[in-house]
Structures are given as structure tokens and as C-alpha cells.
Amino acid sequence: SATRTKLERSLQERPDRKDLVDKNILKDTNVSPALQGRQAELERARLQDKLDQALQHRPKPEELIQQGILEGESLSSQV
């Protein structure tokens, strides 16, 4: 039948897993699909913790002015 032929052709033409990973449609992971959502959540939380840590240790604008990295005028324009 025409439907079966169309379905078979579509299945033959669909991209393979590697192509989908290369296009960032699928994640390249060895984790079970049932756990991939949780893995993504944990990775996001890890990145958030890393960013929070970096922001806590970021130098204050006054320190950057003293080091000649930031100009005093640009500090007043940010406020």
C-alpha cells in the first residue's frame, strides 16, 4: 500500500544517531534515556554552582580601578 511504502521510505531516509548528535538534536551520552533528563538537570546545577562561586570571588570595581583595569568614570556610569 502507499502508506506502507511512504513509511518505509521515511524510515530509510531519517538521519542516523550520529547526525542527530552532530546537529545537537540528541545528546552524546552513554546514559540511559530514562536518566538523561536528570543528568541534564545535574549538569545545569553544577554549572550554576560554578558560576555562583566565580561571582563570589569576582573583584570589586574599586580593586579593578586600583589595578588600572577599570576607569573611575565607567564606574559612575554603571550606577
ChimeraX commands (.cxc) that place a marker at each C-alpha (Angstrom):
marker #1 position 0.00,0.00,0.00 radius 0.5
marker #1 position 1.01,3.61,-0.47 radius 0.5
marker #1 position 1.12,4.31,3.26 radius 0.5
marker #1 position 3.47,1.41,3.91 radius 0.5
marker #1 position 5.75,2.48,1.06 radius 0.5
marker #1 position 5.82,6.06,2.32 radius 0.5
marker #1 position 6.59,4.91,5.87 radius 0.5
marker #1 position 9.39,2.62,4.72 radius 0.5
marker #1 position 10.92,5.40,2.62 radius 0.5
marker #1 position 10.71,7.84,5.54 radius 0.5
marker #1 position 12.39,5.36,7.87 radius 0.5
marker #1 position 15.18,4.76,5.36 radius 0.5
marker #1 position 15.77,8.49,4.89 radius 0.5
marker #1 position 15.73,9.50,8.53 radius 0.5
marker #1 position 19.07,10.69,9.90 radius 0.5
marker #1 position 21.12,8.29,11.96 radius 0.5
marker #1 position 22.02,8.89,15.59 radius 0.5
marker #1 position 25.45,10.35,14.79 radius 0.5
marker #1 position 23.93,13.02,12.51 radius 0.5
marker #1 position 21.45,13.97,15.23 radius 0.5
marker #1 position 24.25,14.24,17.81 radius 0.5
marker #1 position 26.32,16.35,15.39 radius 0.5
marker #1 position 23.37,18.75,15.00 radius 0.5
marker #1 position 22.85,18.91,18.80 radius 0.5
marker #1 position 19.42,17.37,18.50 radius 0.5
marker #1 position 20.46,14.39,20.64 radius 0.5
marker #1 position 22.99,14.45,23.44 radius 0.5
marker #1 position 26.12,12.34,23.05 radius 0.5
marker #1 position 25.85,10.31,26.23 radius 0.5
marker #1 position 26.06,6.73,27.36 radius 0.5
marker #1 position 23.38,7.27,30.00 radius 0.5
marker #1 position 20.05,5.52,29.76 radius 0.5
marker #1 position 17.36,7.67,28.10 radius 0.5
marker #1 position 15.34,7.39,31.32 radius 0.5
marker #1 position 18.16,9.17,33.18 radius 0.5
marker #1 position 19.18,11.74,30.56 radius 0.5
marker #1 position 16.76,14.37,31.88 radius 0.5
marker #1 position 18.15,14.04,35.39 radius 0.5
marker #1 position 21.70,14.15,34.02 radius 0.5
marker #1 position 20.91,17.44,32.24 radius 0.5
marker #1 position 19.46,18.88,35.47 radius 0.5
marker #1 position 22.57,17.90,37.42 radius 0.5
marker #1 position 24.86,19.41,34.78 radius 0.5
marker #1 position 22.87,22.66,34.87 radius 0.5
marker #1 position 23.06,22.75,38.68 radius 0.5
marker #1 position 26.82,22.12,38.52 radius 0.5
marker #1 position 27.28,25.00,36.09 radius 0.5
marker #1 position 25.13,27.26,38.28 radius 0.5
marker #1 position 27.26,26.42,41.34 radius 0.5
marker #1 position 30.42,27.11,39.35 radius 0.5
marker #1 position 29.08,30.48,38.20 radius 0.5
marker #1 position 27.97,31.42,41.72 radius 0.5
marker #1 position 31.43,30.54,43.04 radius 0.5
marker #1 position 33.12,32.64,40.35 radius 0.5
marker #1 position 30.85,35.61,41.06 radius 0.5
marker #1 position 31.61,35.43,44.79 radius 0.5
marker #1 position 35.32,35.74,44.07 radius 0.5
marker #1 position 34.97,38.46,41.44 radius 0.5
marker #1 position 37.00,41.56,42.31 radius 0.5
marker #1 position 35.13,44.68,43.39 radius 0.5
marker #1 position 35.09,47.65,40.98 radius 0.5
marker #1 position 37.36,49.61,43.35 radius 0.5
marker #1 position 40.02,46.90,43.11 radius 0.5
marker #1 position 39.82,46.97,39.31 radius 0.5
marker #1 position 40.27,50.75,39.32 radius 0.5
marker #1 position 43.35,50.43,41.53 radius 0.5
marker #1 position 44.79,47.83,39.15 radius 0.5
marker #1 position 44.16,50.07,36.14 radius 0.5
marker #1 position 41.72,47.61,34.58 radius 0.5
marker #1 position 38.63,49.79,35.04 radius 0.5
marker #1 position 38.44,53.57,34.76 radius 0.5
marker #1 position 36.81,55.54,37.56 radius 0.5
marker #1 position 34.44,57.27,35.14 radius 0.5
marker #1 position 32.98,53.99,33.89 radius 0.5
marker #1 position 32.13,53.04,37.48 radius 0.5
marker #1 position 29.88,56.08,37.95 radius 0.5
marker #1 position 28.12,55.44,34.62 radius 0.5
marker #1 position 27.20,51.91,35.75 radius 0.5
marker #1 position 25.34,53.13,38.84 radius 0.5
marker link #1:1,2 radius 0.2
marker link #1:2,3 radius 0.2
marker link #1:3,4 radius 0.2
marker link #1:4,5 radius 0.2
marker link #1:5,6 radius 0.2
marker link #1:6,7 radius 0.2
marker link #1:7,8 radius 0.2
marker link #1:8,9 radius 0.2
marker link #1:9,10 radius 0.2
marker link #1:10,11 radius 0.2
marker link #1:11,12 radius 0.2
marker link #1:12,13 radius 0.2
marker link #1:13,14 radius 0.2
marker link #1:14,15 radius 0.2
marker link #1:15,16 radius 0.2
marker link #1:16,17 radius 0.2
marker link #1:17,18 radius 0.2
marker link #1:18,19 radius 0.2
marker link #1:19,20 radius 0.2
marker link #1:20,21 radius 0.2
marker link #1:21,22 radius 0.2
marker link #1:22,23 radius 0.2
marker link #1:23,24 radius 0.2
marker link #1:24,25 radius 0.2
marker link #1:25,26 radius 0.2
marker link #1:26,27 radius 0.2
marker link #1:27,28 radius 0.2
marker link #1:28,29 radius 0.2
marker link #1:29,30 radius 0.2
marker link #1:30,31 radius 0.2
marker link #1:31,32 radius 0.2
marker link #1:32,33 radius 0.2
marker link #1:33,34 radius 0.2
marker link #1:34,35 radius 0.2
marker link #1:35,36 radius 0.2
marker link #1:36,37 radius 0.2
marker link #1:37,38 radius 0.2
marker link #1:38,39 radius 0.2
marker link #1:39,40 radius 0.2
marker link #1:40,41 radius 0.2
marker link #1:41,42 radius 0.2
marker link #1:42,43 radius 0.2
marker link #1:43,44 radius 0.2
marker link #1:44,45 radius 0.2
marker link #1:45,46 radius 0.2
marker link #1:46,47 radius 0.2
marker link #1:47,48 radius 0.2
marker link #1:48,49 radius 0.2
marker link #1:49,50 radius 0.2
marker link #1:50,51 radius 0.2
marker link #1:51,52 radius 0.2
marker link #1:52,53 radius 0.2
marker link #1:53,54 radius 0.2
marker link #1:54,55 radius 0.2
marker link #1:55,56 radius 0.2
marker link #1:56,57 radius 0.2
marker link #1:57,58 radius 0.2
marker link #1:58,59 radius 0.2
marker link #1:59,60 radius 0.2
marker link #1:60,61 radius 0.2
marker link #1:61,62 radius 0.2
marker link #1:62,63 radius 0.2
marker link #1:63,64 radius 0.2
marker link #1:64,65 radius 0.2
marker link #1:65,66 radius 0.2
marker link #1:66,67 radius 0.2
marker link #1:67,68 radius 0.2
marker link #1:68,69 radius 0.2
marker link #1:69,70 radius 0.2
marker link #1:70,71 radius 0.2
marker link #1:71,72 radius 0.2
marker link #1:72,73 radius 0.2
marker link #1:73,74 radius 0.2
marker link #1:74,75 radius 0.2
marker link #1:75,76 radius 0.2
marker link #1:76,77 radius 0.2
marker link #1:77,78 radius 0.2
marker link #1:78,79 radius 0.2
view
